């Protein structure tokens, strides 16, 4: 990945995280949005444009940083619809866009059109049940239930590590499996946050997670 693209990715990750923070949304919305945008939309839009001789919508041609920021907001909007009991309205999302997107002003109609383009690029496949955050949260709960030392593990450190992985695509590419990524983050956070004198990592029947955890922790 070139330096310019790496810097753009970092700015877009920071933009997405800042927007979810401003909106005071729960972590599941943040990580669902990051997954939809970076793991799904970004690679899919490249293939989508390659198949089309001419882009179907002005938001895709050219695909400017401002347009990408709009699509990042759309990913948050869609994630909120899936995970929040009270969805985020476009009327409340637009003022944030006006504040955060400095190079271009988008209308409410632009937001609605961007959502449709986003869904078309993803072929309307927006499931987020198996994202790394969900698996990590499940692992963390299991860990606390079976080991007292689990109380010492800082889940905030797990989320900070996941944020860093999204910043560095070359790092996250190493983990094609959400399960492996979640297990690796849990173990790494355990090593970082739990005092070494209290290390007592349990060997547990965590199904498909177990081999990965043993491999990471033992390496």
Secondary structure as GFF3:
##gff-version 3
##sequence-region A 1 219
A	DSSP	alpha_helix	3	22	.	.	.	ID=ss1
A	DSSP	alpha_helix	27	34	.	.	.	ID=ss2
A	DSSP	pi_helix	35	41	.	.	.	ID=ss3
A	DSSP	alpha_helix	42	51	.	.	.	ID=ss4
A	DSSP	three_ten_helix	58	60	.	.	.	ID=ss5
A	DSSP	alpha_helix	65	83	.	.	.	ID=ss6
A	DSSP	alpha_helix	90	100	.	.	.	ID=ss7
A	DSSP	alpha_helix	108	121	.	.	.	ID=ss8
A	DSSP	alpha_helix	132	146	.	.	.	ID=ss9
A	DSSP	three_ten_helix	148	152	.	.	.	ID=ss10
A	DSSP	alpha_helix	155	167	.	.	.	ID=ss11
A	DSSP	alpha_helix	169	172	.	.	.	ID=ss12
A	DSSP	alpha_helix	178	193	.	.	.	ID=ss13
A	DSSP	three_ten_helix	196	198	.	.	.	ID=ss14
A	DSSP	alpha_helix	209	218	.	.	.	ID=ss15
###
